[in-house]
Amino acid sequence: MHFDYKTKDTCSQLISLDIEGNVVKNVQFIGGCNGNLKAIPILVDGWTVEEIESKLSGLTCGRRSTSCGDQLAKAVRAAYEAQETV
């Protein structure tokens, strides 16, 4: 299933991803720090929702209470829950 997540309080505005069961693939960030946001999708491709959450949840960026990684953890959980209702 394809899923788009509108981020909150980060430079990136949107996270686009595919999810099959609890496995995440094809992550793309729209906006944000180009280099970092090219690396994260490569690193997490094929990870489970739980792996992404355990590694990235709670990360902050500067003075912000969240980060692109933290937003990705929220996005994959939202995607997982959305596919359960389909």
N, C-alpha and C positions, 0 to 999 in steps of 0.2 A: 504494500500500500504506500502511496506517496503522501507525504505530510509536509505542510508549511507551518512554521511557528514564528509569530511576530515577537521579537525580543524586546526586553524592557531594560532600560538604563545601561545600554552598551552602544558602542560605535556601530556594530553591525545591526541591521534593521530586521533581517529575516534569516531563518535557518530552514533550508529545504532538505528533506531526507526521504529515503525509502526504508520501510520496516517490513520484515517478514517474520512473524512470530515475535521473538524478542531480539532478533538480529538486525542491526542497523547497517545500512549501506548508502553510498552515494550522497554523503553529507555535503552541502554547499552553504557557505555564508554569503549573504548579500551585504556589502558595506563592511566597514571595519578595517583592521590592520592586515593588509594584503598578505604579507609573508606568513604570519602566524595562522591566519585563517585558511591558508593553503595547506599548511602542515597538519593541523588538527584532523581534517577529514581523512587524510592519508593514514594517520596513526590509528584512528578509531574504526576504519572500515572493517566490517565483519565482527565487531565487538557486540556483546549483548547490552541490553538496556542496563542491566545490573552492573556490568563492568564499567560502563561509561559513568553511571551515577557514583560508583564507589571511588573512581579516580578524579572526577571533575566537580562534583557537587560541593558547593561552599567556597570555591575559589573566588577571590576578589580581584579587582583591577584598580590600582591606585586607591583613591578614596571611595570608590563605588562599593556597594555591598554585594555586587555580583560581577561576573565576567562573561566573556563569550563561552568559555568552557562550562561555567555554571549554567548558563542559559541553554547550552546543548544538553546538559543533564536534564533540565526541565522539559526541553523539547522532546527528547526520546521517551520520557515518561508519558507526556501528553499524547504522543503518537501511539505508544503501546496501548494506552487506555482507549484511545479513539478507535483503534482497530477492533477492540473487544466489543464495541457497540455496533459494528457493521455486520 
